[in-house]
Amino acid sequence: RKLGIALVGLGGYSTNQLAPALQETKNCYLAGIVTGTPSKAEAWKAKYNIPDKNIYNYQNFDQIIDNKDIDIVYVVLPNAMHAEYTIRAAKAKKHVICEKPMATSVEDAQRMLEACRENNVHLAIGYRLHYDPFHQRVMELGQNQVFGKVQSIKSHNGFAMGSGSSNSWRVDRERSGGGPLMDMGIYCVQGACYTMGKAPVAVTAKFGEVTRPELFKEVEQSISWQMEFENGVIANCHSSYAQREDLLEGTAEKGWWRLGPAFGYEGKQGQTSQGKMDYPNIFEQVKQMDGQAESFRNGQPSIVPGEMGLRDVKILMAIYESARAGGKRVEIS
Ligand code: NAD
């Protein structure tokens, strides 16, 4: 049976990626929605044929516990709201998919994991790239040492934020937890970790210059950081809201690889020292949600579990700690 998913938060990502993807998934379907905006509820109900009994708002959301159509709650809200809605979904005995970054503090991420454990539900993070063939190849090249031991990693991810974004939650620290590092840099953190097959032991970081103070009052405009792995391998990373950048590279003893564009939804390209990477561009969110629904149905944890989300939040927080301390080396506990 197809598992029913309820999307919480009908913003850009739900509207343009997840809902269309849920029209193509085989193991799950769009069964319900949770929104604070009545006009969105009406529009989605008409477009996707969602019954009234599967439409919730933020106040009556907890009643979803009684709804047999909903197996999975997918949290697609501003970062700082992930914890509350993941915990409420877990208490309503629903499996949870939570968007990245999992949370805006280590404590929140831990509370989310605990709530899911206590209520016997699975928690997965919306890390779509684990389902993408280009990134799966990078994991294989790095982790299986196809070209020998990895020697260095480089990763950049960012976009130029429009001047009309001054009221966006992305530049509001309370709702975002931080700037481009939380939003885009997390892909570089992930890329370095899955190239190595492990977490770094320490990080160092530095905030970039603020050239648009009217927009970046509360969060960084850009940030560069290094992740240091056990065997001395360094990942050099950069993330920004000032320019488009989109890259994941690795060098090893006997070869190299490069994805660029690496992280967007479409148009990925890859090369290795042996030639072009020949993979199709797939609808990642279809594969991601089908994969997560299948693992939940089989009682298995997802390949991108909440524990991985927590690991990454710890790394993100260590990067900020280092940058605030002027580049001090911060060990990851
Ligand atoms: P968005 O601003 O387009 O949508 C946010 C939604 O949350 C809106 O529907 C808004 O009405 C609702 N909301 C409820 N309370 C809010 C509040 N207090 N302030 C602001 N909005 C509020 O954002 P988005 O781009 O859809 O991002 C949502 C989440 O999805 C974020 O955590 C983001 O990191 C993640 N995301 C992931 C990917 C990916 O590729 N995995 C891509 C985009 C976004």
Boltz pocket constraint, residues with backbone or C-beta under 6 A from the ligand:
constraints:
  - pocket:
      binder: B
      contacts: [[A, 9], [A, 10], [A, 11], [A, 12], [A, 13], [A, 14], [A, 36], [A, 75], [A, 76], [A, 77], [A, 78], [A, 79], [A, 99], [A, 100], [A, 101], [A, 126], [A, 127], [A, 128], [A, 169], [A, 175], [A, 182], [A, 183]]
      max_distance: 6.0
